Amino acid sequence: MQIKLFRALKAANVSEDAAAEVVEAIEEYIAVKVQEANKALESKLTAQTWVIGAVGFVLAIIGLAPAFIKMFTH
């Protein structure tokens, strides 16, 4: 995309330096937007990881409960 945009700007008689600045600015804008979108996904993933861990912990406790009951009843 960058090369096509650069060539289009050059074809529109934009100087090479100005065209390069425009392409760089657009690249930075896209990088920021992708990073912002990923932050929301990362926070959701972190929350899901905690939930899965908590469910696994509860299941482990339930699974080990009979063994603990036997230890303390004998």
N, C-alpha and C positions, 0 to 999 in steps of 0.2 A: 504494500500500500504506500509506503513512504516514497519509493522510487516513482510510482505513478503520479503521486501528488506533486513531488518535486518537478517532474517533467511537465506536468500540466501548468504549474506556476511559471516555469521557464518559458513555456509556449505562450503564456499570457504576458510575456515581456517583464516578468518580475526578476529583479537581480538575483544572482546566485546566492548571495549572502542572505537576502530577505527570504528567499524560498527555503533555504536551509533553516532559518529561524522559525518559520511557520511550521515546517515539518517537525522540528524539535519541540515546539510548543504543543502541537497536537499529540505527539508521543507522550509528553509529560502529563497532559490532561487525561489521556486514556489510561496511563499507568495509575494515576490517582483514583480514577473511577473504579478500576478493577480492584485496587487495594481496598477501597471503601466497601465494595460489594463483598469481597472476601472476608472482611471483618465481621459482617453480620453472619455469614455462614460459619465462620470459626467459632463465634460465640454459641451458636445453636449446636454445633458439634461438641463443644465442651460440655454444654448442659446435658446433651444426650449421653455422653460418656459417663458423667456423674450418675445419671439415672440408671444406666446399665450396670455400673459398678455397685450401686446401692441394692439393686434387685439381686445381683449375684451374691452379695453379702448376706442378704436375707435368706436366699435359697440355701446358702451354705450353712447358716445357723439352723434352719429347719431340718436340713439333711443330717446335721450332727446332733440334733436334740436327742434322738433315741440313745445314742452312745453316752451322752452326758447323764441322761436319766438312769441308765444302767449302772454307771460308775457310782452314782450317789445313793442308789437304792440298795446296793449290796453291801 
